[in-house]
Structure formats: C-alpha cells, structure tokens
Amino acid sequence: MLYLNSALAHFAEERPGCSFCTIEAKRELRIQGILEEMPEYDYYLRLVQPENTSHIFWECEHVQAVIQEFFAHIRTENGMGFGRANIRLDKSVFFRGEIRSNLGKAKAELIIYHFVKYYIYQCRFRQRLPNYLELRRDFNFLTIQTGNARKWGRYMLRTWEIFE
C-alpha cells in the first residue's frame, strides 16, 4: 500500500528524492544563495537519497534523530529517570515489533511504533521536517486518550514498563 502511494505520488518524477532530505537541501541551497534557475540547484537536488519506505521511515538522518530521541525519552518514563535509556532501537524491531510473553506490552509497543510511523508520514504529507517536541506533544495526547481504554492502556501511561 505504501509502495503504491509512493509510486503514484512521484509518477511524473524520474528519480524521486526523500521528502525530508529535499526540504533540508532546498533550505541549505537558499542559505548559500543558489536559486532554482541556476544549474547547480538541480545538480544538488539529484544528490538527495531516493525515497523508499525503508529510507523515509528509518534511514533518513532527519527521521533517525527524532526516533532515537523520542524512544530514549519514553524509555526513561518521560524523562523521570526510570527504565533504560541507553538501549538503541533497531530497524527490525521498529518495523515488526518484538515477540513478548506479555501481550499487553506487545500491543502497546506496536501502537507506539505505528504512531511514530504515522507521525513521520504526516510530516511527509505536510512537507515538514519531523520534530521531536511535536512528536512528544502528540504522543502525550495519545497516551491520555488511550490510557484507560483497554487492558494494555495502562502501559501507555507508563511507557518505560514496555521496554523493560
């Protein structure tokens, strides 16, 4: 589904570049005084990484910084010092989740991963770079909304317990 959306979104483009890398490249070119009419403008934009599912949701430097900071924050009980912040999230866990004996924790973990991916997709759609503080604000709203919704909802209010 995401591949089809990506293919259709860039139907007319020969080599679609990563939305976030392109935004940053255009900003840097503007700062350097390189205008769209100049030949080097297109040259620098062609150097941007191609956009694919793996790159836009994980490999992009603009996304990776936000993901790692966000998960370090929620693993330490929203900055309160509980849990283990030094564990780095890896790509396979982010895309597929982990097998756990506690089904409530597994569901809550998957919801968090999907929420982060949804936030990244929203940023791409709105042509904005992902922002850690904005993601955290949106996630706090989600935790309040789902905190008492289901059996696994209690983990949404104590996220550090999910990653123990």
C-alpha positions as CSV (number, residue, x, y, z in Angstrom):
1,M,0.0,0.0,0.0
2,L,2.8,2.5,0.9
3,Y,4.8,1.5,-2.1
4,L,1.8,2.1,-4.4
5,N,1.2,5.5,-2.7
6,S,4.8,6.4,-3.2
7,A,4.8,5.3,-6.8
8,L,1.7,7.3,-7.6
9,A,2.9,10.4,-5.7
10,H,6.0,10.6,-7.8
11,F,4.5,9.4,-11.0
12,A,5.9,12.2,-13.1
13,E,9.3,12.4,-11.4
14,E,12.2,10.5,-12.9
15,R,14.0,9.9,-9.6
16,P,12.1,11.0,-6.5
17,G,14.2,12.1,-3.7
18,C,13.5,11.8,0.0
19,S,11.0,14.4,1.0
20,F,12.8,15.3,4.2
21,C,16.3,15.4,2.6
22,T,14.9,17.5,-0.2
23,I,13.4,20.0,2.2
24,E,16.7,20.3,4.0
25,A,18.7,20.5,0.8
26,K,16.5,23.3,-0.5
27,R,16.9,25.2,2.7
28,E,20.7,24.9,2.6
29,L,20.7,25.9,-1.1
30,R,18.6,29.0,-0.2
31,I,21.1,29.9,2.6
32,Q,24.0,29.6,0.2
33,G,22.2,31.8,-2.3
34,I,21.7,29.1,-5.0
35,L,18.5,29.8,-6.8
36,E,16.2,27.4,-8.7
37,E,17.2,29.0,-12.0
38,M,20.9,28.1,-11.5
39,P,22.1,24.8,-13.0
40,E,23.8,23.7,-9.7
41,Y,20.4,23.8,-8.0
42,D,19.1,20.7,-9.9
43,Y,22.5,19.1,-9.5
44,Y,22.4,19.3,-5.7
45,L,18.8,18.1,-5.6
46,R,19.7,15.0,-7.6
47,L,22.2,14.0,-4.9
48,V,19.4,13.5,-2.4
49,Q,18.8,9.9,-1.3
50,P,15.9,8.2,-3.2
51,E,12.7,8.0,-1.3
52,N,11.6,4.5,-0.3
53,T,9.8,3.0,2.7
54,S,13.0,2.0,4.4
55,H,14.7,5.3,3.9
56,I,11.8,7.6,4.9
57,F,10.8,5.7,8.0
58,W,14.2,4.7,9.3
59,E,17.4,5.5,7.4
60,C,16.8,9.3,6.8
61,E,19.0,11.3,9.1
62,H,16.2,13.7,9.9
63,V,13.9,10.9,11.0
64,Q,16.5,8.8,12.8
65,A,17.4,11.7,15.2
66,V,13.8,12.2,16.1
67,I,13.1,8.4,16.6
68,Q,16.1,7.8,18.8
69,E,15.5,10.9,21.0
70,F,11.8,10.0,21.3
71,F,12.4,6.4,22.3
72,A,15.2,7.4,24.7
73,H,12.7,9.8,26.4
74,I,9.8,7.3,26.7
75,R,12.1,4.5,27.9
76,T,13.0,6.7,30.9
77,E,9.4,7.3,31.9
78,N,9.1,10.5,30.1
79,G,12.4,11.8,31.3
80,M,11.9,10.9,35.0
81,G,14.9,8.6,35.1
82,F,13.2,5.1,35.3
83,G,14.0,2.4,32.7
84,R,17.0,2.1,30.4
85,A,17.6,5.0,28.1
86,N,20.9,3.6,26.7
87,I,19.2,0.9,24.6
88,R,19.2,1.8,20.9
89,L,16.2,0.8,18.9
90,D,17.0,-1.2,15.8
91,K,15.2,-1.3,12.4
92,S,13.7,-4.7,12.6
93,V,12.1,-4.0,16.0
94,F,10.8,-0.7,14.8
95,F,9.1,-2.2,11.7
96,R,7.9,-5.6,13.2
97,G,7.9,-5.3,17.0
98,E,9.2,-7.9,19.3
99,I,7.9,-11.3,20.5
100,R,6.9,-10.9,24.1
101,S,5.3,-13.1,26.7
102,N,3.2,-10.2,27.9
103,L,0.5,-9.5,25.2
104,G,-0.4,-6.1,26.8
105,K,3.1,-4.8,26.5
106,A,3.4,-6.2,22.9
107,K,0.2,-4.4,21.8
108,A,1.2,-1.1,23.5
109,E,4.7,-1.3,21.9
110,L,3.3,-1.9,18.4
111,I,0.9,1.0,18.9
112,I,3.8,3.3,19.8
113,Y,5.8,2.2,16.7
114,H,2.9,2.7,14.4
115,F,2.1,6.0,16.0
116,V,5.7,7.2,15.3
117,K,5.4,6.0,11.7
118,Y,2.1,7.7,11.3
119,Y,3.6,10.9,12.6
120,I,6.5,10.6,10.1
121,Y,4.0,10.0,7.2
122,Q,2.0,13.1,8.3
123,C,5.2,15.2,8.2
124,R,6.0,13.9,4.7
125,F,2.5,14.7,3.6
126,R,2.7,18.3,5.1
127,Q,6.2,18.8,3.7
128,R,7.7,19.5,7.1
129,L,10.7,18.0,8.8
130,P,9.9,15.8,11.8
131,N,10.3,17.5,15.2
132,Y,10.9,15.7,18.5
133,L,9.0,18.2,20.6
134,E,6.0,18.0,18.2
135,L,6.1,14.2,18.3
136,R,6.3,14.2,22.1
137,R,3.3,16.5,22.3
138,D,1.2,14.4,20.0
139,F,2.2,11.2,21.9
140,N,1.3,12.7,25.2
141,F,-2.2,13.5,23.8
142,L,-2.4,9.8,22.6
143,T,-1.4,8.4,26.0
144,I,-4.1,10.5,27.7
145,Q,-6.7,9.4,25.2
146,T,-5.9,5.7,25.4
147,G,-4.6,5.4,29.0
148,N,-7.7,3.8,30.4
149,A,-9.2,2.5,27.1
150,R,-8.2,-1.2,27.3
151,K,-6.2,-3.7,29.3
152,W,-3.0,-2.7,27.6
153,G,-3.8,1.0,28.1
154,R,-2.1,1.2,31.5
155,Y,1.2,0.7,29.7
156,M,0.5,3.8,27.6
157,L,0.7,5.9,30.8
158,R,3.8,4.1,32.0
159,T,5.7,3.7,28.7
160,W,9.0,2.8,30.4
161,E,7.5,-0.5,31.5
162,I,7.0,-1.6,27.9
163,F,10.7,-1.6,27.2
164,E,12.0,-3.4,30.3
